[in-house]
Amino acid sequence: MDNNSPSCDMEMVTPMPHSSLRRAPPPIVQSEDAGVAPILRLVLDNMAEGVCVAGCDGRILTANPAAEAIFGPLSGVAFDAHFGNRLRLEDGVSPCPEALWPMGRAIRGETMDRESLYLAAVPSGGPQTDGVAAGTGVWLRVNARPLVQNGRTIGGVLVFRDITQVKAVEDRIAWLAHFDPLTGLPNRVELHRRLEKAIAAARQDGTQLSVMLLDFDGLKEINDQFGHAVGDELLVVVARRLRDVLGPGPTIARLGGDEFTIVVEEGDDRTVAAASHALLRAMAEPFPLAGGRHRLTVSIGLVRYPVQAKGVDDLLRMADLAMYRAKERGGSTVCQYDSAMMEAAAERTRLRGLLAGALDRGEFHLVYQPLVEAAGGRPVGVEALLRWQPSGDAAPVPPSVFIPLCEASGLILPIGRWVLETACRQIRAWADGGGPPLEIAVNVSPRQLRDPALLEDVRTVLAVTGIDPALLVLEVTEGLLIEDMDYSRHVLTGLKRLGVRLALDDFGTGYSSLSYLNSLPFDVLKMDGSFTRNLGAAELDNAGGQAVARAIIGLARSLSMTLVAEGVETPAQHAWLAANGCRLIQGYLVGRPEPAPAAAGLIGQLVAEHERRQNERFDFVI
């Protein structure tokens, strides 16, 4: 520094020996009341902030204990010359330029207000002091002021606080804003930042990049079975396996839950395809967990920049659409985005808007499909199936499209209550009209089964319609049960106490387990149509399929459950099922789903046909 600065009066300061620092501070500040000086000294000695005063030559004249606790003895030390080379800027890495050294700035008449500086540790082998900063670095929040007397700068004052712990908390908060604390991977905020940077680089270089969105199925079951701590452990293992497969190049981010996003820069189609299939293979391997080995199913959506999307939001939205298409295909696959997915998403958005008022507008109706005895053809019941015809649309919306939308939005709860009551009223109306006593089967969705009001809804409908509870069959699917076995058992047991019957629908397509079949109170087992499709073909052509069907029939018999074969469309299938002991059949061979008037006519025909066969058999016996 320039010690000959005209603004600094060198004659006004006198360095003092260290031993006299606290007893007799230098006469830099004059006071009319000599008794104030000891009080000021006492205040300085008890301050949490470090304070040091230097003359115009930059050497320390006085310092309080808090300052020396950090820097060691300071008497006569040229502060900037001694510590300046160890100062770092707020990033903690960049050296602080000499022009920004704090004491020099104060002596030059500049000020510092709550600026953060990092004082690095003394290099190995360097001169040591007695201060905290001798063996470790320390973060300081610094205030600097020139010391002015009678309009002249006669030195500088530094006031600083050790904020190392505060800085650690701030750094942790800043890290948590950008990274997932469980896996250490970038979070959604950091992913956006990196993706924007990658897009800018690709735009400048004329290259491509790819975004993959991964969603894992099976984690919820592990959480339910082993607890969330084990589920979290699995997510950590998943993140580690992703890193092992992809290496350090791509960005791997966790968006939350069981969703991960991967950004691959500069890879061509072949490279990205190889990476995605390597991920599939790696994720297909079982994960060691809780003393066992567990498998997850991963669905991967893939989108390319700039071929398919131009910005961050578009990339993530399109990758999400592609991922859901992969999930619809059963998972364990990669699906690349195409424009039809966006059109389908727009259509789903339109339908969600229409669904909101569909029940009030009377756009829903039920159709009924008969169930008959395989041997003899006697009709025993019907299944109620929901249909939707939007008022302004020419064609009805398929159930496979609108029911998942109802489920996701929660509309399935009021709609499900309407279905239950309408179906039971119809059965009662047919009975009151002289028809045969028929069972009515009604599907219960996953959202309904989790609804605490379900038991009361069923109890109310039974009371209002007055039907025999034994005629109501509630159908649930396998996947619905496995999500929460204990809760499912509780709800199903409550329904059984009401006197209704319970059916396990689409058996064999999901998580079939003899253990839950034996422990849950089912009365009916419905064999999925995929098992009946090739029945009746030559034994050599379908030996495996017939063996599976026989096993399911035998299983139902051993558990004293009524078996219903779905999807029966040919006389050959019917004959095979009847010959092998299947109790009931349902499908287009028996009758298509029809509105109530047509269904009543069909039931009448089936009753008449059954009676005709019975009469023919009776006449033959006579």
N, C-alpha and C positions, 0 to 999 in steps of 0.2 A: 504494500500500500504506500501511498505518497504521504510520508510523515511531515512534509513541509506544506501541507494544505493550509491555505490562509484561513480556513474556517475552524481550524483546530489550534487552540492556544496551549502549547507544550508546557508553559511555565505554571499552569494552573494545577498540574497533577504531580504527585510524588508517590512512587511505588513504596509500599510498606512491607516489612518482613511478614512472612506467613504467620508467625506466632502472635502478631499483634492484630490480625485481621478482625477477630471478633471483639477484641477489647476496645480498640480505638480505630474506627474507620477513618479513612482519609477525609480531609476537609473539603470534599468536592461540593457538598451541599451545606451552605451556611444556615444557621438558625438563630434567631434572636433568643430563643430559649434553649440554653445548653442542655437542659434536662430531657429534651426530645431525642437527642442522639442515642442514648442507651435504650430508649423504648423502640426506636427504629431498628436498632441492632437486634433486640429481642424478637421483634416481628420477623425480621429476615431469617433469624436462626430457627424459627418455628414454622416457616412456610413449607408447604409440600412442594411448591415449585422451586426449581433451582434458579438462583439469581447470581450473576457475576457482572462485575463492572471493570471496564478496561479504560486506560488512558488513550491518548491519541496515537501512541506507538503500538496499540493493540495488546499490550501486556496487562494481565489481570492485576487489578489493584485490590479487589476484595471479592469474596464469594461466600455464599452461605453453605451450611452443611448439605442441603439437598443437592446443590451443584457438585460438591466434591464427592458425594456418594456415587455420582455417575462418572465424573471425569478424573477423580483422584485429586491430590493437592494441586491448587491452581495458582498460588501466589507467584507473581512474576512470569507466569507462562504466557507466551505469545499465542493466544487462543487459536486464531486461524492458521498460523504456521504449524501449530502442533496437531490440530485436529482436522484441518480442512481437507487433507487428502483422504481422510476416512469417511467423509460425508458423502451420502448418496441422495439422489433426488427421490421423489415420492414413489417411483417404481421400485425403489430398493436396490437398483442395480446401477443406474447411470451415475457416474461421478458428478459431484456438484462442482460446477465451474468456479474458478477462483473469484470471479466477479460476484458470485452469489454467496460467498462465505459470509456468515451472519455478522460477525463482529466488524468486519471491514465495511459492510453495508451500513451498520449503525454509525460508525465513526464518520462515514461520508455523508451522513445526514439522511439516509434512507430508513425506511421502517419495514418490519416484517410482522404480519398478523396471523398467528395460528398456522404457520406453514409447517408441514411435516417433512422432517429430514431423518435419514437413517444413518446412525453412526456405526460403521462397520467395526468388527472386532479387530484388535491389534494383530497384524500378520504374524504367523509363526516365526519366532526368533527376533521379533521386533521389540522395541522398548516397552516395558510393562509399567502400568501405574497401579494405584491402589483402588481405582474406581470399578464400578460394576461393568463398565464398557471395556475393561481390560481383556476379559476372556470371552466375551460374547457381544454380539451387536445389540443395539438398543434403538428403538424408535423414539424420536423427540418431536414435540410440538413446540415451535419456537416463536417467540415474540422478540423483536429487536427495536430499540429506540436510540437515537442519538442523545447524549447527555449534554444539555445546553445550560449555560450559565451566563447571564447578562448578554444574551444574544449570540454567544459564541459556543461552538461545539467543543467540548473539552474531553470527550470520550464516548463510550458506548455502553449500553446496558442490554444484556440478554436475560430473558426470562423463559424458562423451558420446563416442560413436564415430561416425565417418562410415560409414553403411551404404548409401550410394547404390548401389554395385555389388551388394551383397547384396540390396537391395530390388528392383533390376532383375531379378535372377535369380528372386527370389520371385514377382514380378509375372509373369514369363514362365512360370514353373511353374503359377501360378494360371490364366493365360490358356490354357495348353495343356490344363488340366483341363476347359476348357469350349469350346474352339474347335479346329477342324481346322487343323493347321499348314500343310497344302498349299494349301487353298482359302481359308482365313480364315473359313469358315462355322462356325456353331455346331455342336458335336458332339452325341452322344446325350445326354450329361449336361445340357448347356445346353438342348437341345430339351425334355427332360423339365421343366426348371425353367420355361421359357417357356410350355410347353403347360399346365402346372398353373396358372400365372398367368392364361392366356387362358381356361381353363375356369372359374376362379373369377369372372372378369369377366363371362363370358357367363351364368353362373348368376345373378349379381346383376342383370344388365341384362335378362335374359330373351331373349338373342340366341342365334344359332347360330354355329358355326365349323366349318371343314372341314379335314381332314387328307388330303394327297395323298402317296403313296409312289411314287417313281420308281425304276425299275431299268433300266439300260442294257445292251443286248446288243451285242457287237462289240468291247468294250474288251480282252478277253483276246486276241483275234486281233491287235489293234494292239500289245499288249505283246509277244506272241510274235514279231511281224514286225519291230518297230522298237525294242523294248526298253522297260523300265518308265519310263525318264526321259521318253520321248515319251508314254507312257500317262498319266503324271502331268501333263504339259503339257496333254493333252487334257482331263483332269478340271478343271484350272484354267479352261480355255476354256468347258467346260460350265457351271461355277459362274457365270462371268461372263455367259453367255447367259441363265441362269435369272434373274439379277438384272436384266438388261436387260428381260426380258419382264414380270416381276412388279413391278418398281419397289421402293421402300423399305418398303412396308407389310407384306407377308407375311414370316414367318420362313422362311428357307431354311436347312436343316441338311444336313450330310453325315454319314450314319450309318457310313460306311466302305465300302471297295471302290467299287462303282459305284451305290450306293443313296443317294438324296437324299429328304428329307422336307420338305414345304411345309405351313405352317399359315396358313390364310386366316381372319381374324377378321371377323365381322359381315357376311359376304357371303351373299346369297341364292342359291338354286339356279341361277338364270340367270347370276349373276356368276361363280360357281365353275365352272360348265360352260364359260363363255367363257374363263376363265383356263386351264382344263385343255386346251382345244382350241388355245388360243394356244401353250401349251407344246408340244403335239404338232407344230404347224406349225413352230415355231422349231427343235425338235430334229431335224426331218426334213431341215432344210437341212444340206448337207455342212459338215464342219469342216475348215478349212485346217490341215494338219499335215504335217510332214516333207516339205515340198516338193510335197505333193499335197492332195487333198480326199477326206475319208473320212466315211462315214455311220455313224450309230449307230441302233439301234432302241430306242425307249423304251416301257416298259409302265407304265401309271399306275393305281394303285389309289386309290379315293376313298371316304372315310367321313365322315359328318356327326355333329356333336354338337349337341343331345342326342338327336336322333332315333334314331340307331343305336348309339351308345356313350356311356357316362357318364364314364369315367375315362381317364387317360393310357394305361395298359397296354392297355385294350380298344381304344382308338382306333388305336394302332399295330399291334396284332395284326390287327384287322379290315382296316386299310388294306393290310397285308401279304397277307392272304388275297385281297383284291380285286386286288392287283397280280399275284399268281400266276395268277388267273383271266384277266387281260388277257394275260399271257405265254402261257398255254395257247391263247389265241385267235390267236396269231401275233405279238403285239406291235403297236406303233404304234397303240395304242388306249387308251381310258380305260374302266375297269370300276368301277362303283359297288358297294359291299358290299351283300349281301343275306343273310338268315338261313340260306339253303341252304348258303352257303359255310362257315359255322361247323359245320353238320351234317356237311358233307363232310370238314372238317378233323378232327372228332371220329371219323369213320369211318376216316380214314387213320391216326389214332393207334391205334385199336383193331386195325387190320390190321397195323401195324408190330409191335405186341405179339405177334400171332399168328404173324407171319412168322419171329420169332426161333427158334422150335422146329419150324417146318413141315417142314424137310428131315429132321430126326431122326424126326418122326412119320410120315414117308412120305406126306405130303399132296400132293406134286408128282407129276405124270406127264407123259409126252410123247405128243403126237399127231403124225401124219406125213401130209404132203400131197404127192401125187405130182407130178413134172415129166415131161412127155412131149414127144416130138418133134412140132412143129407139122405137119410133113408125114409122115403115117403113123401117128402116135399111139403109137410105141414108148416105154414107160416107161424113163427113164434114171436116175431118182433120186427121192429124197424130201427134203422139208425137215422137220426136227424142230422142233416148236413146244412151248413150255412151257405147262402148265396147272396151276392150283392150286385144290384143293377143300379148304377148311378143314374140320376134323373136325366141328365143331359147327354149321356153316352148311349151309343147305339148297341154296344155289346156289353154283357156282364163282365166283371173283373174276376179272373180265376182266384179261387181260395188260396192257392199257393202264393199269390201276390199280395192280397189284401190282409190275410190273417197275420202274417209276420208284422205288417205295419200296425195292425191293431194291438198286437202283443207288445211291440216296442213303445207305443204311445200310451199304453194303459187303457185304451178304449175297449180292450177285450173284456174288461170287468163289467161295465154296464151292458155290453153286447152279449156277453156270456150269460148274464142273468136273464136277459130277454130270451135267449135261445132256450134256456132251461125251462122257463115258465111257459113259453109258447109250445114247446114240444110236449110237455106234460098236459097242457090244456087240450092239445090235439088228440092225444091218446084217450083222455077222458071223454072227449066229444065222440070219438069213434065207438067207445064202449057204450056210451049213453044211446047211440044210434043203433045198437043191436049187433055191433061187430064183435069179433072174437077178442078175448083178452090178449093184448099184445104188450110185449116189453118195449120200452123206448130207450135207445142207447144215445147218450149225449157225450160229446167230447169235452174234456176239461183241459184247458191250456195250462202251460207252466205258470203263467202269471196268476191264473185263477187258483191253482193249487196253493200258491204262496199267500193268497189273500186271506187274512184272518176272518173275513166275513163269509167265507164259502160255506161253512157248516150252517150258519144261520140262514143263508140264502136258500140252501137245499131244504132245510126244515120249514121255512116259510112257504116255498113252492109246494111242498107235499101237503101242507095244511090248506093252502088256498085252492088247489086243484082237487084234493081229496083222492088222489090215486093211491093204490097200494104201493108202499115203498119198494116192495120186492120187484115191481115192474120197471123201476128206474135203474138203468145200468149206466154208470159213469165210467167213461173210457179215459185212461191216461197212458202216456207213452213211456218207454223205458228211460230215455234220456232225462226226462223230467224227474224221475225218481232218484237217479244216481247223483243229481246235483246236491241233494241234502237228504240222505237216507233217514236220519232220525226224525226230521220234521215230516217227511213224507209218511213215515209209519204212523206218526201221531195223527195226521189229518185223515189218512185212510181208515184208521181204527175208529175215529170219530164218525166218519161217514157210515161205516158198517153198523155202528150203534143206532143210526137212524133207520136201519132196515134196508138200505139200498144195496144193490149189487155192484161189484167193481170188476172192470175188465182191463187187462193189460193189452194195449193196442200195438200193432206192428211188431209183434214179438219176433226176435231174431235179427232185427236190423240194427240194433244198437249195442247195449252193454249187457246182453243176456247173462244172467248169473243165477245158478240154482240156489245160492244162499239167500238172495232177497226174494226169490219166488216162494221159498219155503217159509220166509218170515213175515211176508206181507199178506194181508187178508184178501187176496184176489179170488174171484169166483169164476172168471172167464178168461181164457187165453185166446187172443186173436192172432192167428198165424198170418204173417205178411204175404201179400200176393206174389212176391218174388219167389216164394217157395212153391206156389201152386202152378206157376206159369207152364212148366214142362211136365206136369203130372199127366199120366195117361199115355205118354210117349212110350216107345219100346224100352224095355228094361235096360238093354245095352246102351241106348242113347242117353239115358238119364238115371243111371243107377245111383249116382251120388245124391242127386236131388231127391229121389224117392226115399233113400235111406234117411236123409235129414228130416223129411216130412213124417216118416214113420216114427222117428225118434221124438219129434215134437208131439205127435198124437199120443205116444206112449207116456211122455212126460206129463201131459195134461191129465191123462187117465190116472197115473200114479199119485198125482196131487189132488185128485177129486175135483178137477176143474173142467168146465165145459169148454171144448175147443171149437172155435169158429175159424173156418178157412176163408180168407178174403180173396178177392180177385178171380173168382171162378167164372170162366167164360165159355167153356166147352163141355159137351156131354161127357167126353173122355175124362176130363178132370173130375167132374161130378162123380162118375162111376168109380174112379180110383179112390176118391175120398170116402165114399160110402162103403166100399169094400174093405177099406183099412180102418174103419171105426171112427171116422171124424163125425162129430155130432151135428154141427150146423155149418151151413155154407152161405156165402154172400157174394154177389157179383153180378155182372151183366147177364149171365145165363139165367139167373133168377129174376132180375129186374133192374132197370136203371133207376137212379134217384129221380123222383118225381114230386111235384107239388102235391099238397094234401089231397085234392079231389082225385087226381090221376092215381096217386098212391093207394087211395081207398079202393078204387076200381081194380087195381092190380092185386091187392090183398084179397078182394072178393074172388077174382079169377083163380088165385092160388088155393084158396079155401075150396072152391068148387072142384078144382082139379084133384086136390088131395082126397076129397070125399068120393069123387068118381073112382079113383084108384082103390080106395077102401071098399067101395061097393063091388067093384070088379073082383077084388080078392075074396070078398065074402061070397059072391055068386059062384066063384070057382070052387070054394070049399064046399058049398052046398051041392 
